[in-house]
Amino acid sequence: MFARRTFTAAALALLAGTGLAQAQTAKPVKMAYALALNSHYGAGAQAWAAHVEKATNNAFKVQQFPASALGGERELIEGLQLGTIEAILVSTGALSNFVPEVGVVDVPFLFRDTAHARKVFDGPIGQGLLDKFKQRGLIALAWGEQGFRHLSNNKLPVNTPADLKGLKIRTMENPVHLLAFRTLGASPTPMAWPEVIGALQQGVIDGQENPLSVFVSAKLWQVQKNLTLTGHVYAPVALIVSPAFFNGLTDAQKTAFIEGAKIGAKASRDFVDDVEAKGVAEIKSHGVNVVTQVNKAPFQAALTPAYQQYAAKFGQQTLDQIAAVK
Ligand code: PAF
């Protein structure tokens, strides 16, 4: 009896010791993104991190760097390439400069609705785009979601393309978006996200465009008077890891990161579903004038010259393939 007790105590001590050793040696993973912890990015990142830590028995400790703490999205992508950051969640904004093929999803009015977009990103086209990242020194694991982008500004309620004339709109640093707003007659200014709120406050720009998920989590009602639900572009979010980090993992650890990214992507979509249901009421409650019904046909017609350039750049066949997904 005494011997059994002694053995059990020794085994427990050993296990406790092992747990302690594991906690002490957990490898830190920097996970960075542009928005707050309580955003769709934060939801995705925390779900991703929780899965990785659990599935690897705490071999990793994921440190969250929300709210552009490690820089704008361009810096985050460069950080992955350099191996100074292990994991990020980013929009397609700066990505087009690194993986130009991804720019095709930024073509305005390409996706009919959320179900269409999710089908494309979850299918062979989405996987094909994820595969393109490897050639650019990045490993993309999943597509999450931000939602459809809408236009906000401080000058007037936008109803038609004519209302955009001369409006100083901040766009992402993305050639597809720039061309669209230039073609619509606006005066687009590409700008990294960390500068946007200050630029709106100072009146350097009149407006910006982002999904409801961003408008709500960044409390853009503090700096914007009008919002029009243009839904001009569907915005995914890419969950990406650094090759320097990922290639050094065991197969089981790689699987934990891949599965975790899928879980994180789903968490971002769930967050977006919620904000799409409640966001407009919340934004209105903060005094923003929201134009909820807008005729998209005149915007699409005004974009005709841009569509010709998009077809030349990405191939009409690719655009048709995306449009044909049912
Ligand atoms: O507008 C942008 O730059 C992006 O949508 C944001 C807000 C940084 C999220 O990725």
Boltz pocket constraint, residues with backbone or C-beta under 6 A from the ligand:
constraints:
  - pocket:
      binder: B
      contacts: [[A, 34], [A, 35], [A, 73], [A, 89], [A, 90], [A, 91], [A, 93], [A, 146], [A, 172], [A, 191], [A, 192], [A, 193], [A, 209], [A, 210], [A, 214], [A, 235]]
      max_distance: 6.0
